[in-house]
Structure formats: C-alpha cells, structure tokens
Amino acid sequence: MNEGQNSLLHWFKERRNQLILKTLDQHAGKLGDTCTASLELLDLLRTPDQSKAEKLYNRVSMQERSADHFQDDLATEIARGLFPPEIREKLFRLTRVADSVANWIKSGSKNLVLLVKLDVDTSEFDMILDYMTELVKLTHESVIIYRKMVNALGTDDQLILNTRQIIEDREREADNVHFAVREEILAINDKQGFSVHFLLIESARCLENASDSVTNAAAILYSIVMLGIPT
C-alpha cells in the first residue's frame, strides 16, 4: 500500500464513507443537544416551581434517544465502509464511547428528577446545582470541540492531533468540580436522609462520567489519525 492509500484522506474520500462523516457529525450534534436540555433542567431545579421538571427531563431523554438512532445508523454504515479492519474497529468503538456521553447525561438528569418526585425542594441546593451545571457546561464545550475533530477526519489530521489536549484540559477541570460538588453534598444536613445524598452523589458521578466519555472519544479519534498517518 503506498503512502496516499495509507492516509485517512484516501479512505474518507470514498463516496460511501462520506455518509459516515455526515452521520458522525449529526450524532455529535445530538450529544450537544442532550447537554443543552440537561442545562435547561438544572436551571429549573434552582427555582421553587419545579412542576415542569418531568417535562424538561423528557427533552433530555428525547435527545438521548435521537443520539441512539444515529449510533445505530453509524454502525450500519461503518460495517459497509471500505476501511482497513483496525480503523473500522476503532470507528465502531468511537460511536459507542461517544454515545455514552448522552447516556450519562440522561442518567444524571434522571436522578435529579427523582428528587423532585420525592418532594425535595432542590432550590435549597443552590451551590450543588451550580457545580453540576458547571460539569455539564464543561462537557458541552468538549462535545463542541469533539464535533470539530469529527469534521476534520480525512481533511485536517493536524487539527485532531492538536485539539485533543483541549478536551483533556476540560476533563481535568470537571474532575475538580466533581470533587467539589461531592464535598458540598456530604455537608448537607443529615435530616435530608440517605436517598437525597445518594441521588445527588449519583447524579454528580454520572455527569462527570459524561466528561470522561468525551475525552475517551477524542482519544479514539486521535488513535485513528495516528493509524492513518503514513510512517
């Protein structure tokens, strides 16, 4: 195989594989939409009137399901694509890992809505919700960067190599926020009970895992580029 054939530019110039790039972009867009819907829910939970919490959670769930549909489409198109086996396997793994961003955001949001169902006034947890909002915002920023990386596949390898570090920096910030929010949760008065502590800690863990998933997806993109660059 000559240098040109060994490059990602060669593989992604194939017409059939162009659909994979388009669907990867659409999938990344839905990951961002899931984050946006979760931020709307977090905003509501800061207010005394939480009657629309379930409705806003349903928006999160709807975006997550939409991301799943794009993941299914990607699996089909990748199977049809003309790629070396190692790149095909990494593309399969990329879609699974990236899709878990939406799954974790949905799970974190669900735990928060369960608090409302327990008639817990979440507006009392101002600082905790601020930290959780920061976690989702960091993930959303990383998803936007990840989407740029996806759109650079086969056209701008260097952008992918250079941009991965930015997402890793966001993840380190998210780690710090996660530890901070856990401290705030553990400081809540015991009168709130085990269920409240558990749901808040689980929600924070899920939202932080979403950040990890974006970082892992970016790392897979990086490895795909490294496989495709001639040596």
C-alpha positions as CSV (number, residue, x, y, z in Angstrom):
1,M,0.0,0.0,0.0
2,N,1.5,3.3,-1.0
3,E,1.6,6.5,1.1
4,G,-1.5,8.0,-0.4
5,Q,-3.6,4.8,0.1
6,N,-2.4,4.6,3.7
7,S,-3.7,8.0,4.6
8,L,-7.1,8.8,6.1
9,L,-7.6,11.2,3.3
10,H,-7.8,8.2,0.9
11,W,-10.4,6.4,3.0
12,F,-12.7,9.3,3.7
13,K,-12.7,10.5,0.0
14,E,-14.6,7.3,-0.8
15,R,-18.2,8.4,-1.5
16,R,-19.7,5.7,0.7
17,N,-17.6,6.8,3.6
18,Q,-18.7,10.4,3.2
19,L,-22.0,9.3,4.8
20,I,-20.2,8.1,7.8
21,L,-18.6,11.5,8.3
22,K,-22.0,13.2,7.9
23,T,-23.7,10.8,10.4
24,L,-20.8,11.3,12.9
25,D,-21.4,15.0,12.7
26,Q,-25.1,14.6,13.3
27,H,-24.5,12.2,16.2
28,A,-22.1,14.7,17.8
29,G,-24.8,17.4,17.4
30,K,-27.3,15.3,19.3
31,L,-24.8,14.8,22.1
32,G,-24.6,18.6,22.4
33,D,-28.4,18.9,22.3
34,T,-28.6,16.4,25.2
35,C,-26.3,18.6,27.2
36,T,-28.4,21.7,26.4
37,A,-31.6,20.0,27.5
38,S,-29.9,19.0,30.8
39,L,-28.8,22.6,31.4
40,E,-32.4,23.7,31.0
41,L,-33.5,21.2,33.6
42,L,-30.8,22.3,36.0
43,D,-31.9,25.9,35.6
44,L,-35.5,24.9,36.5
45,L,-34.3,23.0,39.6
46,R,-32.9,26.2,41.1
47,T,-36.4,27.7,41.2
48,P,-39.2,26.9,43.7
49,D,-41.6,25.9,41.0
50,Q,-40.4,22.5,39.7
51,S,-43.7,21.4,38.1
52,K,-42.1,21.2,34.7
53,A,-39.2,19.1,35.8
54,E,-40.5,15.9,34.3
55,K,-41.3,17.7,31.0
56,L,-37.7,19.0,30.8
57,Y,-36.3,15.6,31.6
58,N,-38.3,14.2,28.8
59,R,-36.5,16.6,26.5
60,V,-33.2,15.2,27.7
61,S,-34.4,11.7,27.1
62,M,-35.7,12.5,23.7
63,Q,-32.3,13.9,22.6
64,E,-30.6,10.8,24.1
65,R,-32.8,8.5,22.1
66,S,-32.1,10.5,18.9
67,A,-28.4,10.1,19.5
68,D,-29.0,6.4,19.8
69,H,-30.7,6.3,16.4
70,F,-27.7,8.0,14.8
71,Q,-25.4,5.5,16.6
72,D,-27.4,2.6,15.0
73,D,-27.1,4.3,11.6
74,L,-23.4,4.7,12.1
75,A,-22.9,1.0,13.0
76,T,-24.6,0.0,9.7
77,E,-22.6,2.5,7.6
78,I,-19.3,1.6,9.2
79,A,-19.9,-2.1,8.5
80,R,-20.4,-1.2,4.8
81,G,-17.5,1.2,4.6
82,L,-14.2,0.4,2.8
83,F,-11.8,0.6,5.7
84,P,-8.8,-1.4,7.0
85,P,-10.0,-3.7,9.8
86,E,-8.2,-1.8,12.6
87,I,-9.8,1.6,11.5
88,R,-13.2,0.0,11.2
89,E,-13.0,-1.4,14.7
90,K,-11.9,2.0,16.1
91,L,-14.8,3.7,14.4
92,F,-17.2,1.2,15.9
93,R,-15.7,1.8,19.3
94,L,-15.8,5.6,18.7
95,T,-19.5,5.6,18.2
96,R,-20.2,3.5,21.3
97,V,-18.0,5.6,23.5
98,A,-19.3,9.0,22.2
99,D,-22.9,7.8,22.6
100,S,-22.3,7.2,26.3
101,V,-22.0,10.9,26.7
102,A,-25.7,11.2,26.1
103,N,-26.4,8.1,28.3
104,W,-24.6,9.6,31.3
105,I,-26.2,13.0,30.9
106,K,-29.6,11.3,30.8
107,S,-28.8,9.2,33.9
108,G,-27.6,12.2,35.9
109,S,-30.7,14.2,34.9
110,K,-33.0,11.3,35.9
111,N,-31.5,11.1,39.4
112,L,-32.3,14.9,39.8
113,V,-35.9,14.4,38.7
114,L,-36.3,11.6,41.2
115,L,-35.5,14.1,43.9
116,V,-38.4,16.2,42.7
117,K,-40.7,13.1,42.8
118,L,-39.6,12.7,46.4
119,D,-40.9,16.2,47.0
120,V,-37.4,17.5,47.8
121,D,-37.0,21.3,47.3
122,T,-34.0,21.2,45.1
123,S,-33.8,25.0,45.1
124,E,-32.2,24.7,48.5
125,F,-29.2,23.1,46.9
126,D,-28.0,26.2,45.1
127,M,-24.3,25.6,45.3
128,I,-24.6,21.9,44.4
129,L,-26.7,22.7,41.3
130,D,-24.1,25.4,40.3
131,Y,-21.4,22.8,40.4
132,M,-23.5,20.3,38.4
133,T,-24.2,23.0,35.9
134,E,-20.5,23.6,35.5
135,L,-20.0,19.9,34.9
136,V,-22.5,19.8,32.1
137,K,-21.1,23.1,30.6
138,L,-17.6,21.6,30.5
139,T,-18.9,18.5,28.8
140,H,-20.9,20.6,26.3
141,E,-17.8,22.6,25.5
142,S,-15.9,19.4,25.0
143,V,-18.6,18.0,22.7
144,I,-18.4,21.1,20.5
145,I,-14.7,20.6,20.2
146,Y,-15.1,16.9,19.6
147,R,-17.6,17.7,16.8
148,K,-14.9,19.9,15.1
149,M,-12.5,17.0,15.4
150,V,-15.0,14.7,13.7
151,N,-15.5,17.1,10.9
152,A,-11.7,17.2,10.4
153,L,-11.4,13.5,9.8
154,G,-9.8,12.9,6.4
155,T,-9.3,16.6,5.8
156,D,-7.2,18.1,8.6
157,D,-5.4,15.4,10.6
158,Q,-3.3,18.0,12.4
159,L,-6.4,19.7,13.9
160,I,-7.4,16.5,15.5
161,L,-3.9,15.9,16.9
162,N,-3.7,19.5,18.3
163,T,-7.2,19.7,19.7
164,R,-7.3,16.6,21.8
165,Q,-5.4,18.3,24.6
166,I,-8.1,21.0,25.0
167,I,-10.7,18.3,25.8
168,E,-8.3,16.7,28.2
169,D,-7.9,20.0,30.0
170,R,-11.7,20.3,30.2
171,E,-11.8,16.8,31.8
172,R,-9.3,17.8,34.5
173,E,-11.5,20.8,35.3
174,A,-14.5,18.5,35.5
175,D,-12.6,16.2,37.9
176,N,-12.0,19.2,40.2
177,V,-15.6,20.3,40.0
178,H,-16.8,16.7,40.8
179,F,-14.8,16.6,44.0
180,A,-16.0,20.0,45.0
181,V,-19.7,19.0,44.5
182,R,-19.2,15.8,46.5
183,E,-17.9,17.8,49.4
184,E,-21.0,20.1,49.2
185,I,-23.3,17.1,49.1
186,L,-21.7,15.4,52.1
187,A,-22.0,18.6,54.0
188,I,-25.8,18.6,53.7
189,N,-27.7,18.2,57.0
190,D,-28.4,14.5,57.8
191,K,-32.1,15.4,58.1
192,Q,-32.3,15.2,54.3
193,G,-31.9,11.5,54.5
194,F,-29.9,8.8,52.7
195,S,-32.0,8.9,49.5
196,V,-31.2,12.6,48.9
197,H,-27.5,12.2,49.5
198,F,-27.4,9.1,47.3
199,L,-29.3,10.6,44.3
200,L,-27.2,13.8,44.4
201,I,-23.9,11.9,44.5
202,E,-25.1,9.5,41.8
203,S,-26.1,12.5,39.6
204,A,-22.7,14.2,40.1
205,R,-21.0,10.9,39.2
206,C,-23.0,10.4,36.0
207,L,-22.4,14.0,34.9
208,E,-18.7,13.6,35.5
209,N,-18.6,10.3,33.6
210,A,-20.1,12.2,30.6
211,S,-17.0,14.4,30.6
212,D,-14.7,11.3,30.7
213,S,-16.6,9.8,27.8
214,V,-15.9,12.8,25.5
215,T,-12.2,12.6,26.4
216,N,-12.2,8.9,25.6
217,A,-13.9,9.6,22.3
218,A,-11.3,12.2,21.4
219,A,-8.5,9.8,22.3
220,I,-10.0,7.2,19.9
221,L,-10.1,9.9,17.1
222,Y,-6.5,10.6,17.9
223,S,-5.6,7.0,17.6
224,I,-7.5,6.7,14.2
225,V,-5.5,9.6,12.9
226,M,-2.2,8.0,14.1
227,L,-3.1,4.8,12.4
228,G,-3.9,6.6,9.1
229,I,-0.8,8.8,9.0
230,P,2.0,7.2,6.9
231,T,5.2,6.4,8.8
